[in-house]
């Protein structure tokens, strides 16, 4: 069995261990061998009066679970994903364009006047001046319409519900506060999940003080709406309360089951779960011994690992997705399982990133292999999977039509992300320009060694976006719309030039 070397622990050699009074000190053995010992850390009990005894310990460089995990899960780099069933080179169902919800940032009040929630009042004179400026700079305008930005959200624009200040300024620039007064195409591509797109966009619009439309917004489970055409009865896992059930209903799934429904029907399924009366009252129990669940959809991070893992394992090992049965063949009758994303870590308001859906998936893989003896086949959406990027193309093209009446894909797409293992490797493999920022998961010096960003590493999103725009539009491009300097009847001080 492989063993750790002393160098793995940053020591040249361990101190010899005393085995008892009058006995000689043992010769030092290689650390990690079955007969070596792991010294107890110094705690003040190093004299002969100590009441502690040191017992030989064994350890291995490979965890017990590693034998049950796919190589894909263990790989620190995503470069080997091409051979995976759910990776680049494989097509997954994604929704057809155009998207069902087509919400413009412009709203019309009862008096008929246009307005933009969270933005300054629309001024017709500004639009006219911007149009005039764009006519004078047609070549720069053409370049501006031939570039687009794709933003990760958590760790790039916000930390949970807390704004990253540079994120607000970047969106102001892309929404028209630049020397041309032009909108630069941009969408949001996040592995975040757990609630419907509309309230999430409303929440982000408020935090960022910029309008965000559902038509430019992709959560990890957004493309999974296409699966509603394939499965009737599905188990939906993850998220707070019953929000993921609401998401699935909006996606068109016909018959949606959540773990609480199953626990309310038979509490013995989750023996350590404290099931409240409120949860029981809001659940939808039925006789699941007579119900075949066709697929499992992990939409968001689990809020109860023990219960969710137990129910998922019961279904994966069941006969055709019927709770209470145990399949004779662990593969032939196994129902499919889909994960909305595969991130191992997620930046939050906590200073150290928290575990995400990827760690939950690896736990399930290990459990399933240990209990069944076979690998768990599973399908993963979200970054860096190809299906998500194909869908992003559809969304960018559709958004281009809305803001510039030109439904096409810009030539220069920049992905701004904080996670090398999802944002950067996915963008690189899809041929986008990738920018890695240090405001989220990645905190290293220089570029990431496993998955380096093709366009570079930046302190924050503002530095990344302005650098990219200067490359495409020129070093002298200004990130401010100066109405007074453009208006032919005004001087810089705002005084009329007409005597």
Secondary structure, 3 states (H helix, E strand, C coil): CCCCCHHHHCCCCCCCCCCCCCCCCCCCCCCCCCCCCCCCCCCCCCCCCCCCCCCCCCCCCCCHHHHHCCHHHHCCCCHHHHHCCCCCCCCCCCCCCCCCCCCCCCEECCCCCEECCCCCCCCHHHHHHHHHHHHHCHHHHHHHCCEEEEECCECCCEECCEECHHHHHHHHHHCCCCCCCCCCEEEEECCCCCCCHHHHHHHHHHHHCCCCCHHHEECCCHHHHHHHHCCCEEEEECCCCCHHHHHHHHHCCCEEECHHHHHHHCHHHHCCCCCCHHHHHHCCCCCHHHCCCCEEEECCCCCCHHHHHHHHHHHHCCECCECCCCCCCCCCCCCEEEECCCCCEECCCCCCCEECHHHHHHHHHHHHHHHHCCCCCCEECCCCCHHHHHHHHHHHHHHHHHHHCCCCCCCEEEEEECCHHHHHHHHHHCCCEEEEECCCCCCCCCCCCCCCCCCEEECCHHHHHHHHHHHHHCCCCCCCCCHHHHCCCECCCCCECCC
